[in-house]
Amino acid sequence: MALHGIDIKASHKGLLHKNLGKQPGAKLSAADLEKAKHSSSPAERKRATFALNARSWNHGSAEKKSKASNLYGSK
């Protein structure tokens, strides 16, 4: 696990976008996530659930992130 939160394996990043035919980095709409939640693929359903849950997390402000990097050192 990452120092501050969840560490997503590099090979899994962007898979939900790819499954839905969206460009990497594009925002997924609620309709896109609802479509993925009702997919026949269990992996796609799991990714959609993760994305919906992640929307409600406090991702932190830029100020908090810079303070944390100063405390723990940046890479």
DRENTORKOL-3810 file (N, C-alpha, C; in nm, 4 decimals):
REM DRENTORKOL-3810
@n.u->0.0840; n.v->-0.1174; n.w->0.0000; ca.u->0.0000; ca.v->0.0000; ca.w->0.0000; c.u->0.0884; c.v->0.1237; c.w->0.0000
@n.u->0.0440; n.v->0.2254; n.w->-0.0675; ca.u->0.1203; ca.v->0.3499; ca.w->-0.0766; c.u->0.1216; c.v->0.4208; c.w->0.0577
@n.u->0.2138; n.v->0.5133; n.w->0.0706; ca.u->0.2286; ca.v->0.5875; ca.w->0.1945; c.u->0.1016; c.v->0.6650; c.w->0.2291
@n.u->0.0372; n.v->0.7232; n.w->0.1306; ca.u->-0.0833; ca.v->0.8030; ca.w->0.1534; c.u->-0.1974; c.v->0.7523; c.w->0.0664
@n.u->-0.2554; n.v->0.6396; n.w->0.0987; ca.u->-0.3730; ca.v->0.5950; ca.w->0.0256; c.u->-0.3521; c.v->0.4639; c.w->-0.0467
@n.u->-0.4263; n.v->0.4482; n.w->-0.1516; ca.u->-0.4286; ca.v->0.3232; ca.w->-0.2256; c.u->-0.3326; c.v->0.3303; c.w->-0.3435
@n.u->-0.2573; n.v->0.2247; n.w->-0.3629; ca.u->-0.1633; ca.v->0.2160; ca.w->-0.4734; c.u->-0.2227; c.v->0.1219; c.w->-0.5774
@n.u->-0.2570; n.v->0.1753; n.w->-0.6941; ca.u->-0.3149; ca.v->0.0942; ca.w->-0.8015; c.u->-0.2021; c.v->0.0425; c.w->-0.8890
@n.u->-0.2025; n.v->-0.0863; n.w->-0.9133; ca.u->-0.0997; ca.v->-0.1488; ca.w->-0.9964; c.u->-0.0974; c.v->-0.0816; c.w->-1.1342
@n.u->0.0203; n.v->-0.0523; n.w->-1.1828; ca.u->0.0368; ca.v->0.0203; ca.w->-1.3090; c.u->-0.0342; c.v->-0.0495; c.w->-1.4255
@n.u->-0.0342; n.v->-0.1811; n.w->-1.4256; ca.u->-0.0982; ca.v->-0.2538; ca.w->-1.5359; c.u->-0.2503; c.v->-0.2448; c.w->-1.5300
@n.u->-0.3070; n.v->-0.1994; n.w->-1.4170; ca.u->-0.4520; ca.v->-0.1888; ca.w->-1.4031; c.u->-0.5025; c.v->-0.0472; c.w->-1.4228
@n.u->-0.4123; n.v->0.0510; n.w->-1.4245; ca.u->-0.4536; ca.v->0.1894; ca.w->-1.4414; c.u->-0.5116; c.v->0.2095; c.w->-1.5806
@n.u->-0.6278; n.v->0.2728; n.w->-1.5861; ca.u->-0.6911; ca.v->0.3052; ca.w->-1.7137; c.u->-0.7729; c.v->0.1942; c.w->-1.7759
@n.u->-0.7847; n.v->0.0803; n.w->-1.7106; ca.u->-0.8587; ca.v->-0.0303; ca.w->-1.7710; c.u->-1.0084; c.v->-0.0018; c.w->-1.7839
@n.u->-1.0662; n.v->0.0680; n.w->-1.6882; ca.u->-1.2088; ca.v->0.0997; ca.w->-1.6970; c.u->-1.2332; c.v->0.1943; c.w->-1.8142
@n.u->-1.1458; n.v->0.2924; n.w->-1.8324; ca.u->-1.1583; ca.v->0.3824; ca.w->-1.9473; c.u->-1.1494; c.v->0.3019; c.w->-2.0775
@n.u->-1.0548; n.v->0.2106; n.w->-2.0827; ca.u->-1.0357; ca.v->0.1298; ca.w->-2.2032; c.u->-1.1593; c.v->0.0434; c.w->-2.2304
@n.u->-1.2138; n.v->-0.0188; n.w->-2.1241; ca.u->-1.3331; ca.v->-0.1019; ca.w->-2.1402; c.u->-1.4523; c.v->-0.0218; c.w->-2.1907
@n.u->-1.4622; n.v->0.1037; n.w->-2.1475; ca.u->-1.5751; ca.v->0.1879; ca.w->-2.1857; c.u->-1.5503; c.v->0.2653; c.w->-2.3146
@n.u->-1.4300; n.v->0.2520; n.w->-2.3714; ca.u->-1.3989; ca.v->0.3201; ca.w->-2.4968; c.u->-1.3751; c.v->0.4688; c.w->-2.4798
@n.u->-1.3262; n.v->0.5090; n.w->-2.3631; ca.u->-1.2989; ca.v->0.6503; ca.w->-2.3349; c.u->-1.1486; c.v->0.6760; c.w->-2.3404
@n.u->-1.1134; n.v->0.8013; n.w->-2.3672; ca.u->-0.9733; ca.v->0.8402; ca.w->-2.3697; c.u->-0.9172; c.v->0.8403; c.w->-2.2281
@n.u->-0.7908; n.v->0.8010; n.w->-2.2089; ca.u->-0.7297; ca.v->0.8074; ca.w->-2.0756; c.u->-0.7326; c.v->0.9506; c.w->-2.0226
@n.u->-0.7727; n.v->0.9655; n.w->-1.8993; ca.u->-0.7792; ca.v->1.0970; ca.w->-1.8374; c.u->-0.9125; c.v->1.1671; c.w->-1.8538
@n.u->-0.9978; n.v->1.1165; n.w->-1.9432; ca.u->-1.1296; ca.v->1.1773; ca.w->-1.9620; c.u->-1.2183; c.v->1.1426; c.w->-1.8425
@n.u->-1.3049; n.v->1.2352; n.w->-1.8059; ca.u->-1.3952; ca.v->1.2090; ca.w->-1.6941; c.u->-1.5020; c.v->1.1104; c.w->-1.7395
@n.u->-1.5351; n.v->1.0186; n.w->-1.6494; ca.u->-1.6416; ca.v->0.9227; ca.w->-1.6771; c.u->-1.7720; c.v->0.9774; c.w->-1.6218
@n.u->-1.8749; n.v->0.9747; n.w->-1.7025; ca.u->-2.0043; ca.v->1.0257; ca.w->-1.6582; c.u->-2.0728; c.v->0.9214; c.w->-1.5693
@n.u->-2.1763; n.v->0.9653; n.w->-1.5018; ca.u->-2.2548; ca.v->0.8749; ca.w->-1.4182; c.u->-2.3171; c.v->0.7652; c.w->-1.5040
@n.u->-2.3562; n.v->0.7996; n.w->-1.6263; ca.u->-2.4147; ca.v->0.7006; ca.w->-1.7166; c.u->-2.3114; c.v->0.5944; c.w->-1.7556
@n.u->-2.1868; n.v->0.6375; n.w->-1.7772; ca.u->-2.0795; ca.v->0.5427; ca.w->-1.8104; c.u->-2.0585; c.v->0.4446; c.w->-1.6958
@n.u->-2.0533; n.v->0.4978; n.w->-1.5739; ca.u->-2.0307; ca.v->0.4119; ca.w->-1.4577; c.u->-2.1497; c.v->0.3198; c.w->-1.4314
@n.u->-2.2695; n.v->0.3694; n.w->-1.4572; ca.u->-2.3892; ca.v->0.2859; ca.w->-1.4386; c.u->-2.3888; c.v->0.1712; c.w->-1.5394
@n.u->-2.3455; n.v->0.2003; n.w->-1.6622; ca.u->-2.3346; ca.v->0.0977; ca.w->-1.7663; c.u->-2.2330; c.v->-0.0093; c.w->-1.7229
@n.u->-2.1201; n.v->0.0340; n.w->-1.6684; ca.u->-2.0158; ca.v->-0.0588; ca.w->-1.6242; c.u->-2.0615; c.v->-0.1401; c.w->-1.5033
@n.u->-2.1435; n.v->-0.0797; n.w->-1.4157; ca.u->-2.1931; ca.v->-0.1504; ca.w->-1.2970; c.u->-2.2837; c.v->-0.2670; c.w->-1.3355
@n.u->-2.3434; n.v->-0.2616; n.w->-1.4531; ca.u->-2.4339; ca.v->-0.3682; ca.w->-1.4981; c.u->-2.3732; c.v->-0.4533; c.w->-1.6088
@n.u->-2.2410; n.v->-0.4506; n.w->-1.6179; ca.u->-2.1695; ca.v->-0.5291; ca.w->-1.7182; c.u->-2.1743; c.v->-0.6778; c.w->-1.6825
@n.u->-2.1535; n.v->-0.7609; n.w->-1.7793; ca.u->-2.1467; ca.v->-0.9054; ca.w->-1.7536; c.u->-2.0090; c.v->-0.9452; c.w->-1.6997
@n.u->-1.9120; n.v->-0.8569; n.w->-1.7106; ca.u->-1.7767; ca.v->-0.8842; ca.w->-1.6636; c.u->-1.7633; c.v->-0.8467; c.w->-1.5160
@n.u->-1.7300; n.v->-0.9428; n.w->-1.4301; ca.u->-1.7137; ca.v->-0.9110; ca.w->-1.2880; c.u->-1.6013; c.v->-0.8098; c.w->-1.2626
@n.u->-1.4945; n.v->-0.8143; n.w->-1.3406; ca.u->-1.3830; ca.v->-0.7211; ca.w->-1.3227; c.u->-1.4275; c.v->-0.5783; c.w->-1.3550
@n.u->-1.5065; n.v->-0.5628; n.w->-1.4601; ca.u->-1.5543; ca.v->-0.4297; ca.w->-1.4975; c.u->-1.6503; c.v->-0.3753; c.w->-1.3918
@n.u->-1.7352; n.v->-0.4608; n.w->-1.3368; ca.u->-1.8254; ca.v->-0.4186; ca.w->-1.2293; c.u->-1.7455; c.v->-0.3724; c.w->-1.1076
@n.u->-1.6384; n.v->-0.4455; n.w->-1.0744; ca.u->-1.5542; ca.v->-0.4106; ca.w->-0.9599; c.u->-1.4846; c.v->-0.2763; c.w->-0.9829
@n.u->-1.4344; n.v->-0.2533; n.w->-1.1034; ca.u->-1.3690; ca.v->-0.1266; ca.w->-1.1348; c.u->-1.4670; c.v->-0.0103; c.w->-1.1267
@n.u->-1.5901; n.v->-0.0317; n.w->-1.1727; ca.u->-1.6922; ca.v->0.0732; ca.w->-1.1672; c.u->-1.7284; c.v->0.1056; c.w->-1.0227
@n.u->-1.7397; n.v->0.0042; n.w->-0.9391; ca.u->-1.7683; ca.v->0.0259; ca.w->-0.7978; c.u->-1.6564; c.v->0.1049; c.w->-0.7324
@n.u->-1.5327; n.v->0.0707; n.w->-0.7633; ca.u->-1.4167; ca.v->0.1419; ca.w->-0.7103; c.u->-1.4219; c.v->0.2887; c.w->-0.7531
@n.u->-1.4517; n.v->0.3136; n.w->-0.8801; ca.u->-1.4564; ca.v->0.4504; ca.w->-0.9314; c.u->-1.5666; c.v->0.5313; c.w->-0.8633
@n.u->-1.6824; n.v->0.4698; n.w->-0.8425; ca.u->-1.7911; ca.v->0.5391; ca.w->-0.7745; c.u->-1.7540; c.v->0.5703; c.w->-0.6302
@n.u->-1.6901; n.v->0.4767; n.w->-0.5627; ca.u->-1.6482; ca.v->0.5005; ca.w->-0.4250; c.u->-1.5413; c.v->0.6088; c.w->-0.4187
@n.u->-1.4487; n.v->0.6083; n.w->-0.5129; ca.u->-1.3383; ca.v->0.7037; ca.w->-0.5126; c.u->-1.3878; c.v->0.8468; c.w->-0.5322
@n.u->-1.5012; n.v->0.8637; n.w->-0.5961; ca.u->-1.5566; ca.v->0.9979; ca.w->-0.6150; c.u->-1.5883; c.v->1.0654; c.w->-0.4825
@n.u->-1.6222; n.v->0.9874; n.w->-0.3818; ca.u->-1.6630; ca.v->1.0460; ca.w->-0.2545; c.u->-1.5463; c.v->1.0671; c.w->-0.1582
@n.u->-1.4278; n.v->1.0235; n.w->-0.1932; ca.u->-1.3117; ca.v->1.0383; ca.w->-0.1050; c.u->-1.2631; c.v->1.1819; c.w->-0.1061
@n.u->-1.2003; n.v->1.2211; n.w->0.0048; ca.u->-1.1361; ca.v->1.3517; ca.w->0.0112; c.u->-0.9969; c.v->1.3345; c.w->-0.0492
@n.u->-0.9799; n.v->1.3820; n.w->-0.1689; ca.u->-0.8524; ca.v->1.3652; ca.w->-0.2393; c.u->-0.7485; c.v->1.4651; c.w->-0.1926
@n.u->-0.7876; n.v->1.5593; n.w->-0.1099; ca.u->-0.6937; ca.v->1.6552; ca.w->-0.0525; c.u->-0.6660; c.v->1.7717; c.w->-0.1440
@n.u->-0.6316; n.v->1.8826; n.w->-0.0834; ca.u->-0.5994; ca.v->2.0012; ca.w->-0.1611; c.u->-0.4526; c.v->1.9980; c.w->-0.2029
@n.u->-0.4166; n.v->2.0838; n.w->-0.2932; ca.u->-0.2779; ca.v->2.0911; ca.w->-0.3394; c.u->-0.1868; c.v->2.1338; c.w->-0.2248
@n.u->-0.2382; n.v->2.2199; n.w->-0.1364; ca.u->-0.1581; ca.v->2.2656; ca.w->-0.0226; c.u->-0.1247; c.v->2.1493; c.w->0.0703
@n.u->-0.2222; n.v->2.0642; n.w->0.0985; ca.u->-0.1989; ca.v->1.9483; ca.w->0.1855; c.u->-0.0984; c.v->1.8532; c.w->0.1220
@n.u->-0.1097; n.v->1.8335; n.w->-0.0082; ca.u->-0.0195; ca.v->1.7424; ca.w->-0.0774; c.u->0.1239; c.v->1.7944; c.w->-0.0747
@n.u->0.1396; n.v->1.9268; n.w->-0.0909; ca.u->0.2756; ca.v->1.9810; ca.w->-0.0904; c.u->0.3367; c.v->1.9721; c.w->0.0492
@n.u->0.2563; n.v->1.9919; n.w->0.1534; ca.u->0.3058; ca.v->1.9780; ca.w->0.2901; c.u->0.3488; c.v->1.8346; c.w->0.3172
@n.u->0.2693; n.v->1.7394; n.w->0.2702; ca.u->0.3022; ca.v->1.5981; ca.w->0.2911; c.u->0.4316; c.v->1.5621; c.w->0.2180
@n.u->0.4502; n.v->1.6127; n.w->0.0982; ca.u->0.5726; ca.v->1.5800; ca.w->0.0246; c.u->0.6939; c.v->1.6420; c.w->0.0912
@n.u->0.6744; n.v->1.7593; n.w->0.1550; ca.u->0.7860; ca.v->1.8209; ca.w->0.2273; c.u->0.8209; c.v->1.7406; c.w->0.3529
@n.u->0.7183; n.v->1.6847; n.w->0.4171; ca.u->0.7421; ca.v->1.6060; ca.w->0.5378; c.u->0.8128; c.v->1.4743; c.w->0.5083
@n.u->0.7686; n.v->1.4086; n.w->0.4029; ca.u->0.8172; ca.v->1.2740; ca.w->0.3744; c.u->0.9171; c.v->1.2706; c.w->0.2590
@n.u->0.9432; n.v->1.3838; n.w->0.2006; ca.u->1.0353; ca.v->1.3880; ca.w->0.0879; c.u->0.9654; c.v->1.3477; c.w->-0.0400
@n.u->0.9982; n.v->1.4108; n.w->-0.1469; ca.u->0.9364; ca.v->1.3769; ca.w->-0.2736; c.u->1.0335; c.v->1.2949; c.w->-0.3561
@n.u->0.9776; n.v->1.2188; n.w->-0.4472; ca.u->1.0595; ca.v->1.1312; ca.w->-0.5309; c.u->1.0993; c.v->1.2002; c.w->-0.6573
END
